[in-house]
Amino acid sequence: MTGNERLYLEIRNFVKKDEVDNFDIDFFAKKHSYKSMFALINKYVVVKKIVNDFKDPNAKIVLAKIENKLLFNPKLLKEIKKCKTMSTHRSSNFLFKDSQYI
């Protein structure tokens, strides 16, 4: 069982009875990314109110991972990864460039 399926089964318990059919249709209509899954959940329930009532701890972990992915901007993560490959100040000679004033 995938993480989204675990989360779906857990969230389905908190959806209003008259909206369960629409929730099922929306979930099975397409394969969900973390953004679309979070939007789907927020459409039917208030996440902050139900998180503490989860029975499946793995569903809670999946929801936490989705929320963590949404916190970071992908462009920022790309820049951070680029900075990790840069040399440190001690090992580089960036201060000793040729200058026209020497």
DANORBEL-V476412 format. One record per residue. N is the residue number from 1. RES is the residue in one small letter. SS is DSSP state (hx for helix, st for strand, lp for the rest). PHI is phi in radians with two decimals (* if undefined). PSI is psi in whole degrees, -180 to 180 (NA if undefined). Layout:
BEGIN
n & res & ss & phi & psi
N & RES & SS & PHI & PSI
N & RES & SS & PHI & PSI
END
This chain:
BEGIN
n & res & ss & phi & psi
1 & m & lp & * & 131
2 & t & lp & -1.37 & 169
3 & g & hx & -1.12 & -41
4 & n & hx & -1.12 & -36
5 & e & hx & -1.18 & -40
6 & r & hx & -1.07 & -45
7 & l & hx & -1.13 & -40
8 & y & hx & -1.04 & -47
9 & l & hx & -1.12 & -35
10 & e & hx & -1.29 & -43
11 & i & hx & -1.20 & -33
12 & r & hx & -1.01 & -30
13 & n & lp & -1.17 & -23
14 & f & lp & -1.78 & -8
15 & v & lp & -1.31 & 145
16 & k & lp & -1.06 & 149
17 & k & hx & -1.07 & -35
18 & d & hx & -1.36 & -12
19 & e & hx & -1.85 & 0
20 & v & hx & -1.09 & -42
21 & d & hx & -1.10 & -42
22 & n & hx & -1.16 & -37
23 & f & hx & -1.10 & -43
24 & d & hx & -1.08 & -45
25 & i & hx & -1.10 & -45
26 & d & hx & -1.13 & -37
27 & f & hx & -1.21 & -45
28 & f & hx & -1.49 & -2
29 & a & lp & -1.20 & -32
30 & k & lp & -2.70 & 169
31 & k & lp & -1.45 & 133
32 & h & lp & -1.77 & 137
33 & s & lp & -1.50 & 178
34 & y & hx & -1.15 & -33
35 & k & hx & -1.20 & -47
36 & s & hx & -1.23 & -32
37 & m & hx & -1.18 & -42
38 & f & hx & -1.17 & -38
39 & a & hx & -1.13 & -40
40 & l & hx & -1.10 & -43
41 & i & hx & -1.12 & -45
42 & n & hx & -1.17 & -22
43 & k & hx & -1.19 & -33
44 & y & hx & -1.88 & -26
45 & v & lp & -2.46 & 164
46 & v & lp & -1.68 & 112
47 & v & hx & -1.09 & -42
48 & k & hx & -1.10 & -28
49 & k & hx & -1.39 & -28
50 & i & hx & -1.82 & -10
51 & v & hx & -1.02 & -40
52 & n & hx & -1.31 & -12
53 & d & hx & -1.70 & 6
54 & f & lp & -1.13 & 139
55 & k & lp & -1.64 & -31
56 & d & lp & -1.64 & 115
57 & p & hx & -1.17 & -28
58 & n & hx & -1.18 & -33
59 & a & hx & -1.17 & -36
60 & k & hx & -1.16 & -38
61 & i & hx & -1.15 & -42
62 & v & hx & -1.10 & -43
63 & l & hx & -1.10 & -40
64 & a & hx & -1.12 & -40
65 & k & hx & -1.13 & -40
66 & i & hx & -1.11 & -45
67 & e & hx & -1.12 & -37
68 & n & hx & -1.16 & -38
69 & k & hx & -1.14 & -33
70 & l & hx & -1.30 & -21
71 & l & hx & -1.25 & -30
72 & f & lp & -1.77 & 138
73 & n & lp & -1.39 & 128
74 & p & hx & -1.06 & -32
75 & k & hx & -1.17 & -38
76 & l & hx & -1.15 & -42
77 & l & hx & -1.09 & -37
78 & k & hx & -1.12 & -42
79 & e & hx & -1.17 & -38
80 & i & hx & -1.12 & -43
81 & k & hx & -1.11 & -36
82 & k & hx & -1.16 & -39
83 & c & hx & -1.19 & -29
84 & k & hx & -1.14 & -28
85 & t & lp & -1.53 & -9
86 & m & lp & -1.28 & 152
87 & s & lp & -1.37 & 156
88 & t & lp & -1.34 & 168
89 & h & lp & -1.17 & -32
90 & r & lp & -1.17 & -39
91 & s & lp & -1.58 & -5
92 & s & lp & -1.81 & 161
93 & n & lp & -1.97 & 43
94 & f & lp & -1.21 & -20
95 & l & lp & -1.43 & -15
96 & f & lp & -1.93 & 60
97 & k & lp & -1.64 & 155
98 & d & lp & -1.14 & 137
99 & s & lp & -2.27 & 153
100 & q & lp & -1.39 & -10
101 & y & lp & -1.66 & 0
102 & i & lp & -1.52 & NA
END
